């Protein structure tokens, strides 16, 4: 089977969760995908190597040996693998990379959480717990909640949930909304 046939099969069938986890298990592949998702189109392997080398070495510009190591591993291993899975379109002759159709399958798994931040799942759990606590406080007649009917609390929390979900939907490039719009 040719690489093009493998890509077509991966695109039409989608990616298996094990393939996605295998892709994301490697730091360099994950950094490539993060960079491409944040960018506007295609990147050169040289620019990707520079970016990843800076992250790995903590130096700007990164040392030549680090940049070269990243370049070789991207060119020989990581980009061909991502290309075969239909996650990126890699042109080894032009040395350019762009996101492909299956990138959206991987994007769902790439929620990036800052070091001291919370994930969306933790945020929604906190919002739900806040709602339960507010309703319980109303039921027992806690001073601040005594005057508020439960329907007002439910309306405020439901509104917060809807606003949060709309924000996340608009920001998450792998959402159904983005796929329907063909982005």
Secondary structure as a PSIPRED ss2 file (coil, helix, strand):
# PSIPRED VFORMAT (PSIPRED V4.0)

   1 X C   1.000  0.000  0.000
   2 X C   1.000  0.000  0.000
   3 X H   0.000  1.000  0.000
   4 X H   0.000  1.000  0.000
   5 X H   0.000  1.000  0.000
   6 X H   0.000  1.000  0.000
   7 X H   0.000  1.000  0.000
   8 X H   0.000  1.000  0.000
   9 X H   0.000  1.000  0.000
  10 X H   0.000  1.000  0.000
  11 X H   0.000  1.000  0.000
  12 X H   0.000  1.000  0.000
  13 X H   0.000  1.000  0.000
  14 X C   1.000  0.000  0.000
  15 X C   1.000  0.000  0.000
  16 X C   1.000  0.000  0.000
  17 X H   0.000  1.000  0.000
  18 X H   0.000  1.000  0.000
  19 X H   0.000  1.000  0.000
  20 X H   0.000  1.000  0.000
  21 X H   0.000  1.000  0.000
  22 X H   0.000  1.000  0.000
  23 X H   0.000  1.000  0.000
  24 X H   0.000  1.000  0.000
  25 X C   1.000  0.000  0.000
  26 X C   1.000  0.000  0.000
  27 X H   0.000  1.000  0.000
  28 X H   0.000  1.000  0.000
  29 X H   0.000  1.000  0.000
  30 X H   0.000  1.000  0.000
  31 X H   0.000  1.000  0.000
  32 X H   0.000  1.000  0.000
  33 X H   0.000  1.000  0.000
  34 X H   0.000  1.000  0.000
  35 X H   0.000  1.000  0.000
  36 X H   0.000  1.000  0.000
  37 X H   0.000  1.000  0.000
  38 X H   0.000  1.000  0.000
  39 X C   1.000  0.000  0.000
  40 X C   1.000  0.000  0.000
  41 X C   1.000  0.000  0.000
  42 X C   1.000  0.000  0.000
  43 X E   0.000  0.000  1.000
  44 X E   0.000  0.000  1.000
  45 X H   0.000  1.000  0.000
  46 X H   0.000  1.000  0.000
  47 X H   0.000  1.000  0.000
  48 X H   0.000  1.000  0.000
  49 X H   0.000  1.000  0.000
  50 X H   0.000  1.000  0.000
  51 X H   0.000  1.000  0.000
  52 X H   0.000  1.000  0.000
  53 X H   0.000  1.000  0.000
  54 X H   0.000  1.000  0.000
  55 X H   0.000  1.000  0.000
  56 X H   0.000  1.000  0.000
  57 X H   0.000  1.000  0.000
  58 X C   1.000  0.000  0.000
  59 X C   1.000  0.000  0.000
  60 X C   1.000  0.000  0.000
  61 X C   1.000  0.000  0.000
  62 X C   1.000  0.000  0.000
  63 X C   1.000  0.000  0.000
  64 X H   0.000  1.000  0.000
  65 X H   0.000  1.000  0.000
  66 X H   0.000  1.000  0.000
  67 X H   0.000  1.000  0.000
  68 X H   0.000  1.000  0.000
  69 X H   0.000  1.000  0.000
  70 X H   0.000  1.000  0.000
  71 X H   0.000  1.000  0.000
  72 X H   0.000  1.000  0.000
  73 X H   0.000  1.000  0.000
  74 X H   0.000  1.000  0.000
  75 X H   0.000  1.000  0.000
  76 X H   0.000  1.000  0.000
  77 X H   0.000  1.000  0.000
  78 X H   0.000  1.000  0.000
  79 X H   0.000  1.000  0.000
  80 X H   0.000  1.000  0.000
  81 X H   0.000  1.000  0.000
  82 X H   0.000  1.000  0.000
  83 X H   0.000  1.000  0.000
  84 X H   0.000  1.000  0.000
  85 X C   1.000  0.000  0.000
  86 X C   1.000  0.000  0.000
  87 X C   1.000  0.000  0.000
  88 X E   0.000  0.000  1.000
  89 X E   0.000  0.000  1.000
  90 X E   0.000  0.000  1.000
  91 X E   0.000  0.000  1.000
  92 X C   1.000  0.000  0.000
  93 X C   1.000  0.000  0.000
  94 X C   1.000  0.000  0.000
  95 X C   1.000  0.000  0.000
  96 X E   0.000  0.000  1.000
  97 X E   0.000  0.000  1.000
  98 X E   0.000  0.000  1.000
  99 X E   0.000  0.000  1.000
 100 X C   1.000  0.000  0.000
 101 X C   1.000  0.000  0.000
 102 X C   1.000  0.000  0.000
 103 X H   0.000  1.000  0.000
 104 X H   0.000  1.000  0.000
 105 X H   0.000  1.000  0.000
 106 X H   0.000  1.000  0.000
 107 X H   0.000  1.000  0.000
 108 X C   1.000  0.000  0.000
 109 X C   1.000  0.000  0.000
 110 X C   1.000  0.000  0.000
 111 X C   1.000  0.000  0.000
 112 X C   1.000  0.000  0.000
 113 X C   1.000  0.000  0.000
 114 X C   1.000  0.000  0.000
 115 X C   1.000  0.000  0.000
 116 X C   1.000  0.000  0.000
 117 X C   1.000  0.000  0.000
 118 X C   1.000  0.000  0.000
 119 X C   1.000  0.000  0.000
 120 X H   0.000  1.000  0.000
 121 X H   0.000  1.000  0.000
 122 X H   0.000  1.000  0.000
 123 X H   0.000  1.000  0.000
 124 X H   0.000  1.000  0.000
 125 X H   0.000  1.000  0.000
 126 X H   0.000  1.000  0.000
 127 X H   0.000  1.000  0.000
 128 X H   0.000  1.000  0.000
 129 X H   0.000  1.000  0.000
 130 X H   0.000  1.000  0.000
 131 X H   0.000  1.000  0.000
 132 X H   0.000  1.000  0.000
 133 X H   0.000  1.000  0.000
 134 X H   0.000  1.000  0.000
 135 X H   0.000  1.000  0.000
 136 X H   0.000  1.000  0.000
 137 X H   0.000  1.000  0.000
 138 X H   0.000  1.000  0.000
 139 X H   0.000  1.000  0.000
 140 X H   0.000  1.000  0.000
 141 X C   1.000  0.000  0.000
 142 X C   1.000  0.000  0.000
 143 X C   1.000  0.000  0.000
 144 X C   1.000  0.000  0.000
 145 X C   1.000  0.000  0.000
 146 X C   1.000  0.000  0.000
 147 X C   1.000  0.000  0.000
 148 X C   1.000  0.000  0.000
 149 X C   1.000  0.000  0.000
 150 X H   0.000  1.000  0.000
 151 X H   0.000  1.000  0.000
 152 X H   0.000  1.000  0.000
 153 X H   0.000  1.000  0.000
 154 X H   0.000  1.000  0.000
 155 X H   0.000  1.000  0.000
 156 X H   0.000  1.000  0.000
 157 X H   0.000  1.000  0.000
 158 X H   0.000  1.000  0.000
 159 X H   0.000  1.000  0.000
 160 X H   0.000  1.000  0.000
 161 X H   0.000  1.000  0.000
 162 X H   0.000  1.000  0.000
 163 X H   0.000  1.000  0.000
 164 X H   0.000  1.000  0.000
 165 X H   0.000  1.000  0.000
 166 X H   0.000  1.000  0.000
 167 X H   0.000  1.000  0.000
 168 X H   0.000  1.000  0.000
 169 X H   0.000  1.000  0.000
 170 X H   0.000  1.000  0.000
 171 X H   0.000  1.000  0.000
 172 X C   1.000  0.000  0.000
 173 X C   1.000  0.000  0.000
 174 X C   1.000  0.000  0.000
 175 X C   1.000  0.000  0.000
 176 X H   0.000  1.000  0.000
 177 X H   0.000  1.000  0.000
 178 X H   0.000  1.000  0.000
 179 X H   0.000  1.000  0.000
 180 X H   0.000  1.000  0.000
 181 X C   1.000  0.000  0.000
 182 X C   1.000  0.000  0.000
 183 X C   1.000  0.000  0.000
